[in-house]
Amino acid sequence: MQMSCEFCVKTELLEMEKELKSLTIAWNHVNGHVGIHGNEMADKLARDGALRYKSQV
């Protein structure tokens, strides 16, 4: 059975959170593609990074 990418990312983030116990981390859900400037910029940066990664592989 293959795990979804979302599950893998969640698992990795929870593992990092355990390692960084001295930090306070607040998780907030943000709806995507609704015009929130910071979220739209994060989407663009993620797409750009993915394209760069693909071109290097």
C-alpha positions, 0 to 999 in steps of 0.5 A, a space after each residue: 500500500 502506497 501512502 499519499 504524499 500528504 500523509 508523508 509530509 504530515 508524518 515528516 512535519 510531526 517528526 520535526 516537531 518532536 525534535 524541536 520541542 523547545 519551539 511553539 508551533 501552531 498549525 493553521 489550515 489555509 484554504 488554497 486558491 482563494 486569493 490570499 496573497 501569502 498563500 498564492 506566493 507560497 504556491 508560486 514558490 513551490 511550483 517554481 521549486 518543483 520545476 527547478 528540481 525536475 530540470 536538475 534530475 
